[in-house]
Amino acid sequence: MERNIKQEMVARKFLNDSIEYNKSFSRGIRVNLGGSEMLFISGTASVDEKGTTFARGDFSLQVKRVFHNLTGLLESEGADWNNVVKTTCYLKSMKQYGEFNEIRNKFYRRQRVRPFPASVCVEARLCRPELLVEIEAIAILPVKQKKLDKK
């Protein structure tokens, strides 16, 4: 029997399924490549477990919530920030890049991330006007680091 190489990532403790509020994307996809697996995490914003915007107008708290949500998605798959190889960061305004980078660097140091992931940061109009930051991530896991069945 052939195993599906693509599986949806779910971390309902941190984020609801996007389909619950009429969005047509997965929070993330796990892809089995034989000797390793890759996690492709969709752009993740400052939303709570019900999909409601968290910390309207507070850039610092929104950035921290995004990292909280991404950490939850990674952990739901048996991964952590040391598995992340690339991030794409979207800011509503590049004027906040200095603050963003300071928060990100502190977060990576607390997580003991070495080396830091490759990254790009761009200014973008986000899907909700009150959102100030969104981050997507790609992580690689050796097959032995597979998540445990949740049966």
Buried (B, 14 or more C-beta within 10 A) or exposed (E): EEEEEEBEBBBEEBBBBBEEEEEEEBBBBBBBEEEEBBBBBBBBBBBBBEBEBBBBEEBBBBBBBBBBBBBBBBBBBBBBBBBBBBBBBBBBEEEBBEEBBEBBEEBBEEBEBEEEBEBEBEEBEBEEEBBBBBBBBBBBBEEEBEBEEEE
